[in-house]
Amino acid sequence: MRLDKFLKVSRLIKRRTIAQALCDAGQVFLNGKVAKPASTVDVGQELTITRGPYTLTVRIEVVPIRAVATQEAASLYTLLHQSKADLLTELAD
């Protein structure tokens, strides 16, 4: 499955066009490397998404054949890390 489609199906990103734009902007990483929207995802890969001060890292657990129900979307990945850059600390330094 393509990366941009997986991001939409897993509901990590709301729309596929947004997923494509984030990939093109270099804000999506697959196993630590900048990923293109057409990159193929496999089970066990680590996916990192950065949007402004937010960073989200997940491990892909299941690659579905087609779209899944909303309740099942969260079972496609395991959350590894979620953070928001502490802007107040940066301003204090």
ROSE-262043 format. One line per 10 residues: their letters; for each residue y, z, x of N, C-alpha, C, O. Coordinates in nm, 2 decimals. Example, Ala and Ser with C-alpha at 12.3 -4.5 7.8 and 13.67 -1.06 7.14 Angstrom:
ROSE-262043
AS> -0.57 0.78 1.32 -0.45 0.78 1.23 -0.33 0.78 1.32 -0.33 0.85 1.42; -0.22 0.71 1.28 -0.11 0.71 1.37 0.00 0.79 1.29 0.11 0.80 1.34
end
This chain:
ROSE-262043
MRLDKFLKVS> -0.12 0.00 0.09 0.00 0.00 0.00 0.12 0.00 0.09 0.13 0.07 0.19; 0.22 -0.07 0.05 0.35 -0.08 0.12 0.42 0.06 0.11 0.41 0.13 0.02; 0.50 0.09 0.22 0.57 0.22 0.23 0.67 0.23 0.11 0.67 0.34 0.05; 0.75 0.13 0.09 0.85 0.15 -0.02 0.78 0.17 -0.16 0.84 0.24 -0.24; 0.67 0.11 -0.18 0.60 0.13 -0.31 0.54 0.27 -0.31 0.54 0.33 -0.42; 0.48 0.32 -0.20 0.43 0.45 -0.20 0.54 0.55 -0.22 0.51 0.65 -0.30; 0.66 0.54 -0.17 0.76 0.63 -0.19 0.80 0.64 -0.34 0.83 0.75 -0.39; 0.80 0.53 -0.41 0.83 0.52 -0.55 0.72 0.58 -0.63 0.74 0.67 -0.72; 0.59 0.54 -0.60 0.48 0.59 -0.68 0.46 0.74 -0.66 0.42 0.81 -0.76; 0.48 0.79 -0.54 0.47 0.93 -0.52 0.59 1.01 -0.57 0.59 1.14 -0.57
RLIKRRTIAQ> 0.69 0.94 -0.61 0.81 1.00 -0.66 0.89 1.08 -0.56 0.97 1.17 -0.59; 0.87 1.04 -0.43 0.95 1.10 -0.33 1.09 1.04 -0.33 1.19 1.10 -0.30; 1.10 0.91 -0.37 1.22 0.84 -0.39 1.22 0.78 -0.53 1.11 0.73 -0.58; 1.33 0.79 -0.61 1.33 0.75 -0.75 1.30 0.60 -0.77 1.23 0.57 -0.86; 1.36 0.51 -0.69 1.35 0.37 -0.71 1.31 0.30 -0.58 1.34 0.34 -0.47; 1.23 0.19 -0.60 1.19 0.12 -0.48 1.30 0.05 -0.40 1.30 0.05 -0.28; 1.41 0.01 -0.47 1.52 -0.05 -0.40 1.59 0.06 -0.31 1.64 0.03 -0.20; 1.59 0.18 -0.36 1.65 0.29 -0.27 1.56 0.31 -0.15 1.61 0.34 -0.04; 1.43 0.31 -0.17 1.33 0.33 -0.07 1.35 0.22 0.04 1.35 0.25 0.16; 1.37 0.10 -0.01 1.39 -0.01 0.09 1.52 0.00 0.16 1.52 -0.02 0.29
ALCDAGQVFL> 1.62 0.05 0.10 1.75 0.07 0.16 1.74 0.18 0.27 1.80 0.17 0.38; 1.67 0.29 0.24 1.66 0.40 0.33 1.58 0.35 0.46 1.61 0.39 0.57; 1.47 0.27 0.43 1.40 0.22 0.55 1.48 0.13 0.63 1.48 0.14 0.76; 1.56 0.04 0.57 1.64 -0.05 0.64 1.75 0.02 0.72 1.79 -0.03 0.83; 1.79 0.14 0.67 1.89 0.22 0.74 1.84 0.30 0.85 1.91 0.37 0.92; 1.70 0.30 0.87 1.64 0.38 0.97 1.63 0.53 0.94 1.62 0.61 1.03; 1.62 0.56 0.81 1.61 0.70 0.77 1.47 0.74 0.73 1.45 0.85 0.68; 1.37 0.65 0.74 1.24 0.68 0.71 1.15 0.66 0.83 1.16 0.55 0.90; 1.07 0.76 0.86 0.99 0.75 0.98 0.84 0.77 0.94 0.81 0.85 0.86; 0.75 0.69 1.00 0.61 0.70 0.98 0.55 0.73 1.11 0.55 0.65 1.21
NGKVAKPAST> 0.49 0.85 1.12 0.43 0.90 1.25 0.53 0.90 1.36 0.50 0.87 1.48; 0.66 0.94 1.33 0.76 0.95 1.43 0.83 0.83 1.47 0.92 0.83 1.55; 0.80 0.71 1.41 0.86 0.59 1.44 0.93 0.53 1.32 0.89 0.55 1.21; 1.05 0.47 1.34 1.12 0.41 1.23 1.03 0.31 1.16 0.97 0.23 1.22; 1.03 0.33 1.03 0.94 0.24 0.95 1.01 0.14 0.87 1.13 0.16 0.82; 0.95 0.02 0.85 1.00 -0.08 0.77 0.95 -0.07 0.63 0.84 -0.01 0.61; 1.01 -0.12 0.53 0.97 -0.11 0.39 0.83 -0.17 0.37 0.75 -0.12 0.28; 0.79 -0.27 0.45 0.66 -0.33 0.43 0.55 -0.27 0.51 0.43 -0.32 0.51; 0.58 -0.16 0.58 0.48 -0.09 0.66 0.36 -0.04 0.57 0.39 0.00 0.46; 0.24 -0.05 0.62 0.13 -0.01 0.54 0.11 0.14 0.57 0.11 0.19 0.68
VDVGQELTIT> 0.08 0.22 0.46 0.06 0.36 0.47 -0.09 0.39 0.46 -0.16 0.32 0.38; -0.14 0.49 0.53 -0.28 0.53 0.53 -0.29 0.68 0.52 -0.19 0.75 0.54; -0.40 0.72 0.47 -0.42 0.87 0.46 -0.41 0.93 0.60 -0.46 0.88 0.70; -0.35 1.05 0.60 -0.33 1.13 0.73 -0.20 1.10 0.80 -0.17 1.17 0.90; -0.13 1.00 0.77 0.00 0.97 0.83 0.10 1.07 0.79 0.10 1.12 0.68; 0.20 1.09 0.89 0.31 1.18 0.85 0.43 1.09 0.82 0.46 1.00 0.89; 0.50 1.13 0.72 0.61 1.05 0.67 0.73 1.15 0.67 0.73 1.26 0.61; 0.84 1.11 0.73 0.97 1.19 0.74 1.08 1.10 0.67 1.10 0.99 0.71; 1.15 1.17 0.58 1.26 1.10 0.51 1.39 1.19 0.54 1.39 1.31 0.52; 1.49 1.12 0.59 1.62 1.20 0.61 1.73 1.13 0.52 1.74 1.01 0.51
RGPYTLTVRI> 1.79 1.22 0.44 1.90 1.17 0.35 2.02 1.27 0.37 2.02 1.38 0.32; 2.12 1.23 0.45 2.23 1.32 0.48 2.18 1.44 0.56 2.11 1.42 0.66; 2.21 1.56 0.51 2.16 1.68 0.58 2.02 1.72 0.55 1.97 1.81 0.61; 1.95 1.65 0.46 1.82 1.69 0.42 1.71 1.61 0.49 1.73 1.49 0.52; 1.61 1.69 0.53 1.49 1.63 0.60 1.37 1.67 0.52 1.35 1.79 0.49; 1.28 1.58 0.50 1.15 1.61 0.43 1.04 1.54 0.50 1.04 1.42 0.53; 0.94 1.62 0.54 0.82 1.57 0.61 0.70 1.60 0.53 0.68 1.71 0.49; 0.62 1.50 0.50 0.49 1.51 0.43 0.38 1.44 0.50 0.40 1.35 0.58; 0.26 1.48 0.47 0.14 1.42 0.51 0.08 1.35 0.40 0.06 1.41 0.29; 0.04 1.22 0.41 -0.01 1.14 0.30 -0.16 1.18 0.29 -0.24 1.17 0.38
EVVPIRAVAT> -0.20 1.22 0.17 -0.33 1.27 0.14 -0.41 1.16 0.06 -0.53 1.15 0.08; -0.35 1.09 -0.03 -0.42 0.98 -0.11 -0.32 0.86 -0.12 -0.20 0.88 -0.14; -0.38 0.75 -0.10 -0.31 0.62 -0.12 -0.36 0.56 -0.25 -0.47 0.51 -0.25; -0.29 0.56 -0.36 -0.34 0.51 -0.48 -0.34 0.36 -0.49 -0.27 0.29 -0.41; -0.43 0.31 -0.57 -0.44 0.17 -0.59 -0.32 0.11 -0.68 -0.27 0.01 -0.66; -0.28 0.19 -0.78 -0.17 0.16 -0.86 -0.09 0.28 -0.90 -0.12 0.39 -0.85; 0.01 0.27 -0.98 0.09 0.39 -1.02 0.01 0.50 -1.08 -0.10 0.47 -1.14; 0.05 0.62 -1.06 -0.02 0.74 -1.11 0.07 0.81 -1.21 0.19 0.79 -1.21; 0.01 0.90 -1.29 0.09 0.98 -1.38 0.18 1.07 -1.31 0.16 1.11 -1.19; 0.29 1.11 -1.37 0.39 1.20 -1.31 0.33 1.33 -1.26 0.36 1.38 -1.15
QEAASLYTLL> 0.24 1.38 -1.34 0.17 1.51 -1.30 0.09 1.49 -1.17 0.06 1.59 -1.10; 0.04 1.37 -1.15 -0.05 1.35 -1.03 0.02 1.31 -0.91 -0.03 1.31 -0.80; 0.15 1.28 -0.92 0.23 1.22 -0.81 0.23 1.32 -0.69 0.22 1.28 -0.57; 0.25 1.45 -0.72 0.26 1.55 -0.61 0.13 1.57 -0.53 0.13 1.62 -0.42; 0.02 1.52 -0.59 -0.11 1.54 -0.52 -0.13 1.43 -0.42 -0.24 1.43 -0.35; -0.05 1.33 -0.41 -0.06 1.22 -0.32 -0.02 1.26 -0.17 -0.06 1.19 -0.08; 0.05 1.38 -0.16 0.10 1.42 -0.03 0.10 1.57 -0.02 0.09 1.64 -0.12; 0.11 1.62 0.10 0.12 1.76 0.13 0.25 1.78 0.20 0.28 1.72 0.30; 0.33 1.87 0.15 0.46 1.90 0.21 0.44 1.98 0.34 0.38 2.09 0.34; 0.50 1.93 0.45 0.48 1.99 0.58 0.61 2.06 0.62 0.61 2.17 0.67
HQSKADLLTE> 0.73 2.00 0.59 0.85 2.06 0.63 0.96 2.01 0.54 0.97 1.89 0.51; 1.05 2.10 0.50 1.17 2.06 0.42 1.28 2.15 0.47 1.28 2.27 0.48; 1.40 2.08 0.51 1.51 2.16 0.56 1.64 2.09 0.52 1.65 1.97 0.49; 1.74 2.17 0.53 1.88 2.12 0.52 1.96 2.17 0.64 1.95 2.29 0.67; 2.03 2.08 0.70 2.10 2.12 0.82 2.21 2.22 0.79 2.27 2.21 0.69; 2.21 2.32 0.86 2.31 2.43 0.84 2.45 2.39 0.89 2.48 2.41 1.01; 2.53 2.34 0.80 2.66 2.29 0.84 2.75 2.40 0.88 2.84 2.38 0.96; 2.73 2.52 0.82 2.82 2.63 0.86 2.80 2.68 1.00 2.90 2.71 1.07; 2.68 2.67 1.05 2.65 2.71 1.19 2.72 2.61 1.28 2.77 2.65 1.38; 2.71 2.48 1.25 2.77 2.38 1.33 2.92 2.40 1.34 2.98 2.38 1.44
LAD> 2.98 2.43 1.23 3.13 2.45 1.22 3.17 2.57 1.30 3.28 2.57 1.36; 3.09 2.68 1.30 3.12 2.80 1.37 3.12 2.78 1.52 3.19 2.86 1.59; 3.04 2.69 1.57 3.03 2.67 1.72 3.14 2.60 1.78 3.14 2.58 1.90
end
